[in-house]
Amino acid sequence: MTAAGAIVSGITSVFIGFVFAVYILLQKEVLCRQFKKLIQAFLPARAEAVFRVAALTERTFSKFLAGQCVEAVILGTMFFLVLTFCRLPYALLIGVLIAFTALIPVFGAFIGWFIGAFLMLMVNPLQALIFTVIFLILQQIEGNLIYPHVVGNSVGLPSIWVLAAVTLGGSMMGILGMLIFIPLCSVAYTLLKEKVNRNLERQAKREEEHEKADS
């Protein structure tokens, strides 16, 4: 009864969240106008900065989702080709499954591995072992080379900070943290870089003015 209640509660929460998201998308123009009026009414001095950060956040999240989808397709294709070459069963099924579960950053592919290994274990335990070895190799290639490069380039975040964002987000908020910390860190990284560049330009101008004054 406890497990059934948890499943029903989870399904209900997902359904309500989906409906709420649809309503937000349908009313996004109205919500955007209301948000702008609210900021201009209560924060007139900061309105331009708030709008700039909001636009940057929207672009970053959009690019992150696009990069995440590209990375998932690449990983699923890799598994399909390698499993087909090694003549292992369920190559197409496992490739598609891993492509979908890989939408969860870095660790999502392990869900696909578990299901694929279980299916092969029912047919041939040796094939399940071979698949596990192949998965570990491809996962290392994907996690350390492909994912930071593809997703990092899509959001403008260096590879080392992508890995740091995934690790920090996962430790703080689980799967949800893995999904949102990369674009959030990218926004913070962009704003910090702009601030640092402006400060350096101001310092350079001050030094030039001091040199001209001394001369």
C-alpha positions in Angstrom: 0.0 0.0 0.0 2.9 2.4 0.8 4.5 1.7 -2.6 1.3 2.0 -4.5 0.6 5.3 -2.7 4.0 6.7 -3.6 3.6 5.7 -7.2 0.1 7.3 -7.4 1.5 10.4 -5.7 4.4 10.6 -8.1 2.2 10.2 -11.2 -0.2 12.9 -9.9 2.7 15.3 -9.3 4.0 14.7 -12.8 0.6 15.2 -14.3 -0.1 18.4 -12.4 3.4 19.7 -13.3 2.8 19.0 -16.9 -0.6 20.7 -17.0 1.0 23.7 -15.2 3.8 23.9 -17.7 1.3 23.8 -20.6 -0.6 26.7 -19.0 2.6 28.7 -18.6 3.5 28.1 -22.3 0.1 29.2 -23.5 0.2 32.4 -21.4 3.9 33.2 -21.8 3.3 36.5 -23.6 0.9 37.7 -20.9 3.2 36.6 -18.1 6.2 38.3 -19.8 4.3 41.6 -20.1 3.2 41.4 -16.5 6.7 40.5 -15.3 8.1 43.5 -17.1 5.5 45.9 -15.7 6.1 44.5 -12.2 9.9 45.1 -12.5 9.5 48.5 -14.0 7.1 49.5 -11.2 9.1 48.4 -8.2 12.7 48.3 -9.5 12.9 51.0 -12.1 16.6 51.6 -11.5 17.4 47.9 -11.9 14.9 47.0 -14.6 17.4 47.0 -17.5 19.8 44.7 -15.6 17.1 42.3 -14.6 15.8 42.1 -18.2 19.3 41.4 -19.4 19.9 38.6 -16.9 16.5 37.1 -17.7 17.3 37.1 -21.4 20.7 35.6 -20.8 19.2 32.9 -18.6 16.5 32.0 -21.2 19.2 31.7 -24.0 21.4 29.6 -21.8 18.7 27.1 -20.8 17.6 26.8 -24.4 21.1 26.1 -25.6 21.6 23.6 -22.7 18.5 21.6 -23.6 19.6 21.6 -27.3 23.1 20.4 -26.3 21.7 17.8 -24.0 19.6 16.3 -26.8 22.5 16.3 -29.2 24.7 14.5 -26.6 22.0 11.9 -25.9 21.6 11.2 -29.7 25.4 10.8 -30.0 25.6 8.4 -27.0 22.7 6.3 -28.2 24.2 6.1 -31.7 27.5 5.0 -30.2 25.9 2.2 -28.2 23.8 1.0 -31.2 26.9 0.9 -33.5 29.2 -0.8 -31.0 26.6 -3.4 -29.9 25.7 -4.1 -33.5 29.4 -4.6 -34.4 29.9 -6.9 -31.4 26.7 -8.8 -32.4 25.0 -8.3 -29.0 21.2 -8.6 -28.8 18.8 -5.6 -28.3 21.3 -3.2 -29.9 18.6 -0.8 -31.3 16.4 -1.1 -28.1 19.4 -0.4 -25.8 20.6 2.5 -28.0 17.2 4.2 -28.0 16.8 3.6 -24.2 20.2 5.0 -23.4 19.6 8.0 -25.6 16.4 8.8 -23.6 17.9 8.2 -20.2 21.0 10.2 -21.1 18.9 13.3 -21.0 19.7 13.1 -17.3 23.3 14.6 -17.2 26.3 12.2 -16.8 24.6 9.5 -14.7 21.3 9.0 -16.6 22.9 6.4 -19.0 23.3 4.0 -16.0 19.6 3.5 -16.0 19.8 2.3 -19.6 22.7 0.1 -18.7 20.8 -1.6 -15.8 17.8 -2.4 -18.1 20.0 -3.6 -21.0 22.2 -5.7 -18.7 19.1 -7.3 -17.2 17.6 -8.2 -20.6 20.9 -9.7 -21.7 21.3 -11.6 -18.5 18.1 -13.4 -19.1 19.5 -14.6 -22.5 23.2 -15.0 -21.9 25.1 -13.9 -18.8 28.4 -13.7 -20.8 26.7 -11.2 -23.1 25.6 -9.1 -20.1 29.2 -9.0 -18.9 30.5 -8.0 -22.3 27.8 -5.3 -22.5 28.9 -4.0 -19.0 32.5 -3.7 -20.1 31.4 -1.9 -23.3 29.2 0.4 -21.3 32.0 1.4 -18.9 34.3 2.2 -21.7 31.8 4.3 -23.7 30.6 5.9 -20.5 34.1 7.1 -19.7 34.5 8.5 -23.2 31.1 10.2 -23.0 31.5 11.6 -19.5 35.0 12.9 -19.8 35.2 13.9 -23.5 31.9 14.2 -25.4 29.6 15.6 -22.7 31.7 18.4 -21.4 32.7 19.4 -24.9 29.2 19.3 -26.5 27.2 20.7 -23.5 30.0 23.0 -22.4 30.2 24.6 -25.9 26.4 24.9 -26.2 26.2 26.9 -22.9 29.5 28.7 -23.2 30.9 26.9 -20.1 34.4 25.4 -19.9 34.5 21.6 -19.6 36.0 21.6 -16.1 33.1 23.8 -14.8 30.5 21.5 -16.5 31.8 18.6 -14.5 32.0 20.7 -11.3 28.4 21.9 -11.9 27.1 18.3 -12.4 28.9 17.1 -9.3 27.8 20.0 -7.1 24.2 19.9 -8.3 23.9 16.2 -7.9 25.2 16.3 -4.3 22.9 19.2 -3.4 19.6 18.5 -5.2 20.0 15.0 -6.9 18.8 14.6 -10.5 17.1 18.0 -10.5 20.3 19.6 -9.4 22.2 17.9 -12.3 19.7 19.3 -14.8 19.6 23.0 -13.6 23.1 23.6 -12.2 24.9 23.6 -15.6 22.8 26.4 -17.1 22.8 28.3 -13.8 26.6 28.0 -13.5 26.8 29.2 -17.1 24.8 32.3 -16.4 26.9 33.0 -13.3 30.1 32.4 -15.3 29.0 34.8 -18.1 28.0 37.6 -15.7 31.2 37.2 -13.6 33.3 37.3 -16.8 31.6 40.5 -18.0 32.0 42.0 -14.6 35.7 41.1 -14.5 36.3 42.5 -18.0 34.6 45.8 -17.1 36.6 46.2 -14.0 39.9 45.4 -15.9 38.9 48.0 -18.5 38.2 50.6 -15.8 41.6 49.9 -14.2 43.4 50.2 -17.5 41.7 53.5 -18.2 42.6 54.8 -14.7 46.2 53.8 -15.2 46.3 55.6 -18.6 44.8 58.7 -17.0 47.4 58.6 -14.2 50.2 58.2 -16.7 48.9 61.2 -18.7 48.5 63.3 -15.5 52.1 62.4 -14.4 53.5 63.3 -17.9 
